[in-house]
Amino acid sequence: MADNRGSLVDAMSELLTSCTGADVTLCVRGGEIKAHRLILSARSPVFAAMLLRHDTEEAASGRVQIPDVEAATMQQLVRYMYTDEVPEGKESAAELLAAADKYDLPLLKEACEDRLLQDLSAENVAECAVLALQHCCSCLLDAAIEVISEDPLEARKTEGWREGVACCPQLMTEISDLVEAEISAAKEEALKKWLHEAAEHGNVAELADVLAQGVDINCRCENGYTALHKAAKGGDVLAVNWLLEAGADVGAENNWQQMPLHVAAGYGRQGVAMTLLFYGADKDAWDGSGQTALQVAAACGEAAVVNLLLRLGADRSAAGYGRTPLELAQAYNRRPVIDILSGIRPV
C-alpha cells in the first residue's frame, strides 16, 4: 500500500507556510515572519538563548526585533532552518552569509561562502574581502586577496573598492596590507624558485643576480632543499663552490635530514663531494634514516664517491638500517662498490 504522507522536508515546509502553531514573530526590515520558537531554538544557539534559555523580553513577548536583516533574506534563513534548503541564486549570498553568521548557522554560512567563491570577480572582490573579514571567512578572504593581488591597480578602480573605502576604511586598510603581504610573498617565492633552479643548473651568473635582490641563500624549497642541496644534485662544482663562498650552510638538512653531501653521494657527484668536504662537511654525519654519505653512495652504486670517502677516512663500519656500506652494496648488487669495500679493488 502506497504511503501518501509527504517527506519531512515537505511537512516542515508546509508548517512554515501555514504558520500553524506559530508562537514567535520575527520583526525584520520590511515585514514580519511567523515561526516556531522550538524549531528556531533547535537550529540556532542564538535563538535558543533568546527564546528558551534566558528570561528575555523576546521570550516573554514572542516578538524578536531584527532591524538589520531584510525580510527576503530572513525568509531564506528561516526556510533553511526548517528544511535545510539553501537558496539557488547567488544574488543574496552575501546578505544570507551575514545573517547565518549572526545566528550561528555554520553550514549555511559555508554554503553561502562557496557561492561567493564561485562568483568572485574583479568587480565584487572588494565587497567579498570586506565581508570575509567581518565574518571570519578564511577561504573567501584568501581567494579575494589572491584576485586583488593579480592586479591591485585595477581592483582599486572598481566601484566596490571605492564603496569599501567610504564605508569601511579600517577594513580596507587591512585588506591593502594583506594584498601587499601576498605580493611580497609571491615575489619571495619567485626569487626562491629562481635561486634553486640556477643552483641546480649551475648558472653562477644568475645566482649572483638573484642573491643581489636580497633572497636568503639558505632558503628552502620543496622537501626542505636549499640551493646548495640543488647544486649538489646538479653536480656543478663551480656553483657549489660559489654558494659556499657566499655563505651557504654546508650542514643544512632537508626534510629527511640529508645534508648536501648525502645528495652528492647519491647522485655520484665526486667533485661536489670533495668540495663540500673541503668546506667542512661531516663525512660521517647521519641522515634521518641513520645513513652516512658512504652508505648512500654504496647503496646507489657510486664507486667514485665511495672511493673518495674511504680515502678520506669515512667510517666503513657505519650501519644505518642495520647494514654496513658493504652489506648495502651487496643487497643492491653494486659489484664495483662491493669490490672496493671488500678490498678486491684498491682504494
N, C-alpha and C positions, 0 to 999 in steps of 0.2 A: 504494500500500500504506500503510495507516494506521500511524502511529508511536505505539506504545503506551507509549513511555517518558514518565514524568511530567515536569513542569516542573522548573526549577532550584529554585524555591521548595519544591516538593513533596519533591524529593530532599534538600534541606538540612533540611527539617522532619523527614523520616524519619531522617536521620543523627543529629539531635539526640535524637529519641525513642528510637532503638535504642541509642544510645551506642557504636555500632560504631567501634572505633579510638580511643575517648576516652582522652586521656592527661593530663587535668588534672581536679582536683576542687575545686569552689568550696564552701567550708565556710561556710554562711550561717546566720543566725539561724533555727533551726527545721528544718534539714535540710542535705543535700548535693546538689550538681548536677554531673553529669558533662559534660564538654565537651572540645573540641579546641583545644589551645593555638594552632595556626596560624590557626584561624578567629577566635578571640578577639583574637589579636595583629594580624590583618589589619584588624579593625574598630576596635580601641581602642588608641591610643598608650600608654595607661596599662598595659594588659595586655601590650602588646609590650615595654615597658621592664621589666616584672616577669618575663615568661616567656621572652623571647628575647634582649634586648639586653644584659642585665647578669647578672653572676654572683650570683644571689639564691637565697635559701632556697626560694622558690616555684618557681623554675626547676629546682632540683635535686630537690625532693620531689614536684613536681607537685600540691601542695596549696596553695590560696590561702585564707587566713583572712579572712572578711568579716563580722565580728560586728555591724556596724551596718546591715545590709540584711536585710529579711525574705525568707524563701525564695520566697514568691509573687511579690514584686517582682523579685527577681533572676532568677526563671524567665522573667518577661516580658522583662527586659532581654536575657537570653541569646537568647531566641527572636527578638527584634528583630535581634540581631547575625547570626543565621543566615538570617533570612528577610525582613528589613525590614518585618515586620508590627508595626504599632502597635496595642496593645490597644484595644478598642472602648470599654470602660467608663471613666467619669470618676472612679470611687471611688479608684483607686490612682495617679491622675495626679501628685499631689504627691510621693509616695514615689518614683515612677519618674523624675520630673524630677530629684530629688536624686541618684539613682543614675546617671542619664545624664550629669549634670554631673560627677560624681566620676570616671567612666570616659571622659570626653571624647567623648561621642556627641551632637554639636550638633543633628543633625536630629531625633533622638528627643527631646531636650530641648525643641526648638522645638515639636514636636507636642504634648508634654505642656503646654507653656505655653499653646498655643491651646485645649486642652481646659479648662484652668483659667479662661481668659478667658471662654469660653462659659458657664461655670458660676458666674461671680463673683456673689456676693450679699452682703447686709449681714451675714449670719451667718458667712461664711467669709473675708471680706475681710481681716481682721487676719492670719489664718493665711497667706493668699496674699501679703500685703505682706511679712511676715517671710521667707517662702520666696523671694520675688523679691529681697530684699536679700541673703540668704545666697548665692544662686546667680546674681546679676547678670542678672536677667530684666527688662530695662528696660520692655518693653511691659506686662508684668503689673504691675510696680510703678506705672507711670503710671496704669493703669486702676484699680488698688486705691486709690491716693491720691485719684483723682477721685471714686470712690464714697464714700470716707470723708468727703471734703470737703463732699459734698452734705448730710450730716447727721452731723457729728462726735460730737455728744452721744449720738445713737442708737447709733453704732458702738461707743462706749465702754461701752455697756451689755451688749454681747454676751459670750457665754462665750468666744468666740475671742479677744476683746480681753483679757479677764481672764487667760486662759491665757498669752497673749503676754507680758503684764506680768510674770507669775510666772516664766516660763521664759527670756525674752529681754528683760530690762528695757532694756538698752542699745539694742537694735534698735527697741524700741517707742518709746523717746525719739527716735530718728532719724526714725521714721515720723511721730511727732507734729510734729516740726519741719518735715517735708515737707508735712504737711497744713496747718500754719499758713502756710507759704510759698505753697501752692496757693490758699488762701483769700485771702491778701493780694494775690496776682497777679490773681485773679478780680475782686477789688474794684477794683484799679487799672485793669483793662481796662474795667470798667463805667463808672468815672469818665471815662476817656479817651473812651469812646463818647458819654457824656452831654455832655462838653465839645465834641466835634466836631459833634454834632447841634445843640446850642444855637447854636454859631457859624454853622453853615450856614443855620439858620432865623432867625438874627438875634434870638435871645432873650437880651437883655442881662441880665435878672434871673437867669436860670438860669446864665449864665456866671459871675456873681458867686457864686452858691451853690456851684457845683462847684469853683471855684478856692479857695473858703474851706475846702474839705476837703483841700487840700494837693496837688492834681494839678499837674503841671508844665505851664505854659501853652504850652510848645513841644513837648509830647509828640507822638509820631507815631501815625497810624492806618494804614490800608491804603494801600499805594503811597507811604508816606512823607509824607503830607499832615499839616500842622499845622492847628491850629484857625484860624489866620489864612488859610491856603490855602482852608479850607472856607468861611470868612466871605467871602473874595474871590469864591468861586464863587457863594455865595448872594446877594451883592450888597447886603447891608445895611450902609450906610455907618456907622451908629451902632455896630454890632457891631464892625466893622473898627477904628474909632477907639478903642472901649473896649479892645479887645485890645492895640492898640499902646500905649495909655496904661498898660496893666497889665504891659507888658514883652514882648509878643510880638515875635519876631525878624522884621523886615521883609525880611531877606535869606535866610530859611530856604529850603532846597531840598528838593523831593520826590525820588522815585526817578529822575525824568527830569531832575533839576537845574532844574526850573521853580520860580521864585520866585512869591510871591503876585501880583506884578504881571503875570507871564505868564498866570496863571489869570484874573485880572480882564480882561486884554486879550482872551483867547479867548472869554470869556462876555459881552463888551461892557459891562463894569461901569465906566462912565466915572467916576462919583462915587467908587467904590472906588479906581480907579487914581489919581485926583487925591489922595486921602487918603494912599495908600501913597507917592506921590512926595513929598508934603509931609513925611512922616516919614523920608525919606531913601532910598527905593527907587532903585536904579540903573536909569535909564531905558534904558540901552544894554547891560545885562547879558545874557549869552548863557545859554540853557538847554542841556541835554545834546546837543541836535541843532545847536547853534550859532545858534539863532534869538533875536532880541531880542523884546521885547514888541510893538514896532511891526510886525515881520514876522508875529507870531502874529495880531495884530489885522487886518492886511492880508489874510492867508490866510483868516481867518474872516469877513471882510466887515464888521468892526465899525468903521464910519465915524466914529462919535463918539469912540472911543478913538484912532483914527488921528489925527484932528484934534487932540485934546488933546496927544498925544505930539509931533506935529510942532510945535505952538505952543511946547512946552517944549524944543525943540531936539533931539529924538531923531534919531539917525543914519539918514537915509533911504537911505544907500548900503550899509548892512549887508547881507551876502549869505550867510546861513546856507543850507545845502543848495545853495549856488552861485547863489541867486536873491535879488534885492533885494526889498524890500516891494512895489514896483510890479510886478515880474515875478511875484511870488506872487499878487497880486490879479488880474493878467491870466490866470494859469494857472487860477484858480478862478472867473474871470468875475465878480469883485466890482465891478460897474460904479460905484457911488458912491465906493468907495475908489480905483478907477482914476482917476476924475475928480479927486479930491483930490490924489493923488500925482503926477499928470501936469500939475497946475496949471490944469485946466479949471474946477474949483471952488476958490474961495479958501479958504485955511486960516483 
